Amino acid sequence: MLKNILLLCTSVALCSPIVSIAQDAAFESRTWTSADGSFSVDAEFIELKGRVLCLRKANGEIITVALTKISKSDLAYVQERQSELRKSQIKKDRSSTPMSLLRRANVTSLNDMLETVRRKHQIPGMAVAVVQGNQLVAAGAVGLRELNSNAAVTLDDKFHHGSISKPMTSMLIGMLVDRGKLRWDTSVSQAFPDLLEKIRPEYADATIEHLLLHRSGLPSDRSQSSELNSAISALKGDIKDQREQMVTIVLQQPPVAPLGGKYVYANFGFCVAAAMAEAATGESWEDMMTELIFQPLAMQSAGFGPPSSTTEIDQPRGHIGLGPEMKPARATADNAPCMGPSSRVHCNVTDLATFGHLHLRYRPPVSQLLSHATFVRLHTDQLKHNYGLGWEISSPDWAQGELHSHTGTNGMYYSALYVVPGRNLVVAIALNAKSSDACTEVRDLILRR
């Protein structure tokens, strides 16, 4: 939702660090006009810095203009050029940083063990992948995609992973920090200057890091009224517009703690952080996740939202309830699309294990995607609350050191990802029903061996 509220300004200093990008891009000069017709200028596009457009006139003068000031046709041009720049950078990155894939020779079947757990907990279906070193050493898939169907779960099936989206979002933001698109201390006021009059002042200085550490003061969406959650689910427009609308709604809610104060687990925080990344890059979170993480890691099954189609039982369906009262959920049931950065990634368990393997320790391929400083920051319990940036951090005896993990559920699926550096081990578990007990039992049978 763009509004004409910022003024045209000039600032050579703001744009000077990025002139070299324009020289590589070599975009043509064109006429830029404002939405209200108050100005017109011939200039070459350099780059979008947050919500400020950097242009270069024929005489070399650098000017900047607020993105909210330009016409719709100019905005479409900027979005197209930004996409070209990103694809060019991604192609360059991929050509120089080939990702190593997991080896899959001699994979031990876990089906007998999983079937015992599945029957005990009355779960329709589940799948597991275990990685040791660089090899997929054990895996299994048992049960049904949907209760009372004949569709069997396979290792290639996609499960919804809920909040395991969070470590993925944190990694994406870390990559943008490494590339100079964001800073860990980028604040809400810097990312959304045009929203400051609409949000509560307590959130203006909340940073990317506050949001990813659950220390922004934002309330948990679980504690919010059904009216608020319904309003977020009803948002319209493209996904970036929905997320910006969500930011406005969420940042109008009273804080439940001072900024930087107590830990309050808030899905909203990760969505606000992702919206800040979108504002800085001009790209949607979904596109950035696909281009910068899923594709380089060959996570071909990864996507967003419910994994199953509405017409066929082609993937596991989520289920509501447990035991005799369990029933299949609607194929389209899920969290609101704008909540994706906190809770809407799906993929098969081997792709989930591939992502986990990336975070075992700092070495290729993660060293080809993240700086060492960023990797350490993601995996450090800075505030001694058993949480890094998107990772739960603990030290159970059987881990032989730290355990980096996350669980996730949208109420209809349940997943867990365990990264155990001390044992060079990764375990990915996925169920098509919400049962933390079944997931924990599978974990213990594997990790406590």
N, C-alpha and C positions, 0 to 999 in steps of 0.2 A: 504494500500500500504506500505509494509514493505521494508525498505532499510537498507543495512549493513553499518551504519555510526557510531555506538557507540562501545566502547571498553569493553572487559571483565574487571571487577573490583572486589575487595573484600571489604566488609564493614560490620563488625559485628554489629556496632552501628545502621546501617540502619534497620537491620532485627530483632534485639533483642526484640522489643515490640510485635512481632507477633509469636514467637516460640511456644507459648501455642496453637495457632490455629493448627499448624502442628501436635502437639501431639494428638489433637482430631481427626485430619483428618487421620493420620497414612497412608500416601501415601508411596508406596514402593520406594526403591532406584532404579535408572535406569541410563543408560548412556546418557549423554547430549552431543550433538555435535553442532558445529557452521555451519552456512549455507555454509561457504567457506572452512570448514575442518581445520581451524587453531587451534581449541582446542577440547578436549574431556574430560569429567569429569563424574565420578560416584557420584551421589548425590540424596538426597530425596527432592522433591518439598515441599516448605513451603507455599508461597503465592506470588501473583503478586501485587506489590506495584507501582501503576502508570504504567510505562513502564519498570520497573526493576523487574526481576525474582529473588526471594530469594530461595536459595538451601542450604541443609545441608549435608556435607560429612559424611562418616562413623565415622571419628574421632571427630565429633561434630563441626568442623569448618563451619561457615556460609559464604557463598559466594554469590555475586550478579552478574547478567549478564543482559545486555540490551536485552529486548524482541526482538529488531530488529536484534540481532546477532544470534539467534538460528535457527535451521533448521525448515523446514515446518512441519515435523513429530513431533518435540518437541513442536512447537507452537500449533498444534492440541491437543496434550496431555495436555498442560496448559489450553486451553480453556475448555476441558472436565472436568478437575479437578476443575476449577473455578466454572463451572456450578454445580458440585456436592456439593461444599462448600456452594454455594448460596441456593440451594434447601434444604440442611440440616438446614441452618439457618432459612429459611422461615418456614420450618416445625416446628422448635422449637418455633419460634415466634407465629405461629398460635395456637399451642397447649396451649400456656400460655396467649394468648390475643384474646379471642373470640370477634368478632365484634357484637355490637348490631344492629339490623335491624329496619327500620321504621315500626311502626304499621300502618295498613291500614283500620281500622274499620270506618264505617260511612263516607266515602269519598264523599264530595259534588261535583256534576257535574258542570263544568264550560262551558259545550258545547254551551249553548244558547248564552252566552256572547262572546265566541270565534267565533262562527259562524257569529255574527254581525260584529265583527272586520275583520274577514277573507273576508267577502263579500265587506265591505267598501274599503279595501285595495287591493282587487283582488289577494289574496294569495292562491295558490293551497291547501296547508295544513298546520296545526299547531298543536302543543301539548303543554300542560302546566302541571306542578306539583307544588303544594304548600305544604310546610311542616311547621307545628307549633309545637314547642317542639319536641317530638320524634314521631310525627304522621303525616302521609300523610293526610291532611284534605280536600284538594280539588284538582281536576284534570280534564283534558278534552283533547279530540283529535277530530279534525274536518277536513273536506276537503278530498283532494285526494293526493295519493302518487305521481301521475303524472298528469299533466294537460290533460284533455280530456280522462282520463282512467276511469275505474270503480273500481279501487283499493282504498278503503277508508283507511285513516290514523287511526292507533290505538295507545293506550297508550304504547304498547310494541314496537312500531316502533323506529328505530334508526335514529337519525339526526346527521349531521356533525356539530361540534361545533367550528370549527376554533380556534380563539385565546383563548378560554376557556381552551385550552391545556396548556396555560402558568401557571396558578395557580397550575395545576396538576404537571407540570415539576418542579416548585419551591418547591412543597411539597416533591417530590421525592429527589431532591438535599438536602433538609433539613434533610431527613431521612438518607442520606449517610453521611452528616456532623455529625449527632448524632452518627453514627456507626464508625466514624473515618476514613472513606474512602476519604473524602474531607474536606477542610476547606473553610470558606467563603472567605478567602484571598488567596486561591489557584489561582495562576496566569497562564496565557496562556503559559508563558515560562516554568513553572514547569510541566504543563500537557503535553506539546508538545515540548520537548527539541530538537527533531530531525527536527522540522519544522521551527526553528528560522531563518535559512538562507533563507527561502522562503517567509516569511511574513514581513509586514512593522514593523519596530521597535517600532512604536507608540503603538502597541497592546501588546507588550511583557509583560508588567506589568498589563494588564487588568485582574481583578479578577472575580471569580464567581459572587460576589456581584455586581460589576460594570455591568456585563452583564445582570443580572436579574433586575437591577434598570434602565436599558436603559441609562447608563452613561459611556459606553465604548468608545464612539466616533464612533462606527460603523454607517454606513448610513442606512436609512430605505430601505428595499428591494423595497418598492413602488416607490422610487425615482431612482432606478437603471435601467440601459439600458436593453432592451429586450434581448440583446446578453448575458448579465450576467445571467439573469434568465433562458434563454434557455440552457446555459451551465450547470447550476445547475440541471435543469430538465433532462438533457441527461446523467447524471452520471451513471456509471455502477458498478457492483460488489455487494457484500452483503451490508446490510444497514449500518453497521459500517464503511466499506470502503468508501461508498458514503459520509457519514457524515465527515470523515476525509478529503476527497477530497474537500468537500464543505468548510471546515475550511480553507484550504490553499487558495482557490479562494477568499473567503470573506475577509480574513485578508490581502489580497493584495490590497484591495480597499482603496483609500485615506480616512482618518478619516474626519468626518464633524465637530468634536468638540474635544477639549483636553480631555484626560482621566480624568474621574471624573467631567467633566464640565457639559454642559447643557443636559437636558433630550431630547433624540432623540429615539422615539419608533422604535425599530428594531427587527423584527422577527429573523434576523440572530443571534442576541445576545443569544437568548434562545437555538438556535441550537448549537452554539459554546459551551455554558455551558453544554449542554447534551453530546456533544462529549467529553468534559473534564471528565464527569462522566463515560462515556464508557471507556476512557483511564485508569481511576482509578480502575475500577472494572472488565474489560474484558467482560462485558455483554452489550448487546444492550439496548438503551433507551426503546424500545418496550418491551423487556423481563422484564426489571426492573419495568416498569409501570404496566405490567400485574401481576407480582408476588408480588410486594410490595404494590400496591394500589388497583387495580381492584379486584383481588381475595380476599384479606382480607375483603374488603367492600362488597363482593358479587355483584359487578357491572358486572353481567353476560353478559350484552349487549354491554359492552365497547370493542372497537377495534380501528383500525386506517384506515384512508382513506375513500373513498366513501362507504357508507353503503349498497348500492344497488348492486345486481348482474347485469351482462351485458345481461342476457338472460330473466330475469323475473322482473316484477315490484313488488318485494318482500319487498322492503323498500322504503321510500320516496326518490325520485329523486330530485336533485337540478334543479333550473330553472334560466335562464338568462333573465334579463330585467324585466320590470313591465308593468302592464296594457295590452293593446291589443297586444303589441309587445313581450310579454313573450313567451318563448318556453323552453321545457325541455333541460337540458344540457346532454352531453354524460355521460353515467353511470360511466365512468372511469375518468372523468374530476376532477382534484384536484391540490393542491399544490404538489411540488416535494416530493417524499417519505422522503428524508433527512431532510425536513422541519417539520417533525412530531412534535418535541418538542415545536414548536411555534404554530402549527395550523392544526393538522390532527386527533384529537381524535373524535370518534363518540360513541354515546350510546343513550338509550331512556331517556326521561325526568325524569322518576322516579330515574334512576341511577344517572343522573346529579344532581338531588335534594339531593340524598344520599351523594354525594361528598360535596355539599354545606352545608348540615347539619353537616358534620364533622367539619366545620369551624365556627359554630355558637359561640362556646366558648370552653375554654380548660377544657375538661371533657372526660370521656370515650365516644366513642372509640378513639378520637384523642389523648388522653393522653397515649394510649397504642401504638401509632405509632410515636409520636413526643415528644421531650422534651419541657417543658414549654418555655425555652429560644428561641428555634427554632420557636415555634408557634407564640410567640410575635414578633419575627423578621420578619416573613412572613407578618404579619398584621400591621406593623408599617410604617407610612409615614415618613421615616427617613429624607428625604430631602425636605419635605414640598412641594411636587409637586403632591399630590393626587395619589401617587403610592407607594405600598409596594413592596414586592418581588413576582411579578406575580398577584397582586391584585390592582384594582383601589379602592381608599379610598376617600370617601366624606362624607358630613354630611347634607343631605337635611332635612328639618324640619320634614317631615313625617316619617323619619327613627328613630326619638327619640334617636339619637346618631349617631354613625358611620354606614355607608353603605359600605360593602365590596363586590365588584362586578367585573364582566368582561363580555364583549360582544365578539362575534366572528363571522366571516364570511369568506368563501373562494370565495365569489362573487356569490354563487349559493344557499347557505343556510344562515340563520341568527339565532343566539342564544344569550341568555343572562342568566346569573346566578346572582341572588341578595341574599346576605346574610345580614340579618338585626338583629344583636344581641339584640338591644334595644327592639325589638318586638318579639324576639324568633322565627323569621320567615325566611323561605327560599323560593324563587320563581325561578323556572327554566322554560324557554320559548324557544321553537324551531320552526322555520319556514323552509319550503323547497323553499324559495325564499329570496332574499336580500331586506328586508324592515325594516329599523330601526324604521320607524314611526309606523308600525303595532305592533312591539315588545314593543315600549314605551307606546302605548295606552293600551295594555294588562297589562303591569306593573302598569300603573297608576290606572286602574280599580280595580286592586287587592290591591295594596299597599296604595292607598289614600282613601280606604274605611273607 
